[in-house]
């Protein structure tokens, strides 16, 4: 308790920052229809903005992973969040074209990049490895509250304050969050065996063969629910079923709430099942199946589509348990680089997926039926996730037990 109690205020501050991070990665789903109409462009013109957030976020994992053990999570997170979020929101507030939003989201990605990793680094350095999957999944659930706020509440705020006024309010909240992290987070003690050198540590992680079958699923699994929720759910329901304003926000709220619930449901499952792989494998497989069903029934029923989006959100957030599986194969000196590398794959896959699906929608829009374009997106997600699941099936469940020496 002596270790946990002093760290608790800092962990709460990081959890609040992670709620903001989840909000920013999902807010464009609600804002895109409004921005598209004001700027006189198509919704897919904002796909690069969402992709930029995740690509910058992903690339930042390399310097962050190297700095967590040397500089400490307090200074890394507090400084980057203050710079990235505040400068990005200032640019966003003055936007008049999609490329302005793209620049803003890239800066915000810098600010959000260290928050989840700082929390996981503290967990990994102060908590038993067996609790890592539970804690990381629980934090995902807490952070998913940002998904809730970025749905109907964001719609209400935009109607009350306008979208520019809402951005300035978010700047004030983000500044307060960065200040709280700087003031309250306590850095954990350094590993007894020292900290692996920056890039060299990443290369050591890449040599761990047990992680190889896990990497494709890291690249794809989070990209599916977060990509649909963060970019395509709003335009899909708007263009295919005509939802807008508060109705659209409420529909997206269903998926956001399901993602929150799913994160909390995943948290204890590895202990109940006795294997993290035994949780992640069927969860990802079911998500792939649901994407296929949504693609098949893309314009059949608004109610069915909203239900399927919710189920994809609920089953798709196995990332915390998956990361716990990878954590079992990481030595203490490589924890910082290991978790950030897996996060790089996850967030980079999300950004890449949004860029590719944005191009897919743009190519198919000329057919005149938006249902065809969005159906192709859901088919693509289903195929990519199915392939990653088949490769993940080859991953070992646990590290090999050390063999006793015989005379």
ABEGO torsion letter per residue (X at the ends): XAAAAAAAAAAAAAAAAAAAAAAAAAAAAAAAAAAAAAAGBBAAAAAAAAAAAAAAAAAAAAAAAAAAAAAEAAAAAAAAAAAAAAAAAAAAAABABAAAAAAAAAAAAAAAAAAAAAAAAAAAAABBAAAAAAAAAAAAAAAAAAAAAABAAAAAAAAAAEAAAAAAAAAAAAAAAAAAAAAABBBBBBBAAEBBBBAAAAAAAAABAAAAAAAAAAAAAAAAAAAAAAAAAAAAAAAAAGBBEAAAAAAAAAAAAAAAAAAAAAAAAAAAAGBAAAAAAAAAAAAAAAAAAAAAAAAABAAAAAAAAAAAAAAABAAAAAAAAAAAABBAAAAAAAAAAAAAAAAAAAAAAAAAAAAAAAAAAAAGBAAAAAAAAAAAAAAAAAAAAAAAAABBABBBBBBBBBX
